Amino acid sequence: MSTVRVLITDDEPAGRASVRALLARDARAEIVAECATGPETVRAIHDHHPDLLFLDVQLPGQSGIAALNEVPEDIRPIVIFVTAHDAHALQSFDFETADYLLKPYSDARFRKALDRGIARLDRGRVTDLRRQLRDIAEGLGDGAEVAATRPTAERLPVRIGGGVRLIDLDEVIWIEAVRDYARLHTRSGEYLLRTTMAALEERLDPRRFARIHRSTIANIAFVSELHGADAGESDVVLRTGKRLRASERGRRVLLRALHVDT
């Protein structure tokens, strides 16, 4: 098992000490540097090339998010934001964000965030392979293998009142386009996420979600039946009983994801 190189940024010594102590319990992590400001963080990323960054959002002079914007994408680490406020949660997901830890957090919650960060890193380590597959796919005319290896989201941030809730993708049953938003239909209710379907499709694992129509994405795990002719639109029946329309292309995408020969 390779070691994960970790950078810690927090303007409060106690905050850095807390993260340091928890990381010391995990043999997977190696702390390469600690920082107290945004500019220090930018320099440390260039100097140490960390794999994972525990980053406080509110820093003196320059926010953690502003600091990340100064780091080229090709060397930007996977980020776990650590903060006492949730106001920047949605903005943080513009980056390779593995989790958003709200202070105070428990040891178990920290470990879960670290696990998510390492899992995201493992997916990111296929970048070179993905590029090779892209070159191959361009020659073959089929990008399915490439799509299966791209980094994907594990949770989606939605606004709830004055705060933010992170929705686990396993809870999402299906998604529909609503003007400039995507409505998430989940086990616990419906939520609006400000994004386009195209952008959302890029963030979802194609092995778990299929865009069956221009305005509809379905969680493959909830699909129970598919009805319709071999050509044209079809009906997709979910385990909840909900019926969705699938375009001809969406039908092919769904059948391919279900490993059904067409």
Stockholm file with secondary structure:
# STOCKHOLM 1.0

chainA/1-262         MSTVRVLITDDEPAGRASVRALLARDARAEIVAECATGPETVRAIHDHHPDLLFLDVQLPGQSGIAALNEVPEDIRPIVIFVTAHDAHALQSFDFETADYLLKPYSDARFRKALDRGIARLDRGRVTDLRRQLRDIAEGLGDGAEVAATRPTAERLPVRIGGGVRLIDLDEVIWIEAVRDYARLHTRSGEYLLRTTMAALEERLDPRRFARIHRSTIANIAFVSELHGADAGESDVVLRTGKRLRASERGRRVLLRALHVDT
#=GR chainA/1-262 SS CCCEEEEEECSSHHHHHHHHHHHTTCTTEEEEEEESSHHHHHHHHHHHCCSEEEEESCCSSSCHHHHHHTSCGGGCCEEEEEESCCTTHHHHTTSCEEEEEESSCCHHHHHHHHHHHHHHHHHHTTHHHHHHHHHHHHHHTCCHHHHHHSCCCSEEEEEETTEEEEEEGGGEEEEEEETTEEEEEESSCEEEECSCHHHHHHHSCTTTEEEEETTEEEEGGGEEEEEECSSSCEEEEETTSCEEEECHHHHHHHHHHTTCCC
#=GC SS_cons         CCCEEEEEECSSHHHHHHHHHHHTTCTTEEEEEEESSHHHHHHHHHHHCCSEEEEESCCSSSCHHHHHHTSCGGGCCEEEEEESCCTTHHHHTTSCEEEEEESSCCHHHHHHHHHHHHHHHHHHTTHHHHHHHHHHHHHHTCCHHHHHHSCCCSEEEEEETTEEEEEEGGGEEEEEEETTEEEEEESSCEEEECSCHHHHHHHSCTTTEEEEETTEEEEGGGEEEEEECSSSCEEEEETTSCEEEECHHHHHHHHHHTTCCC
//
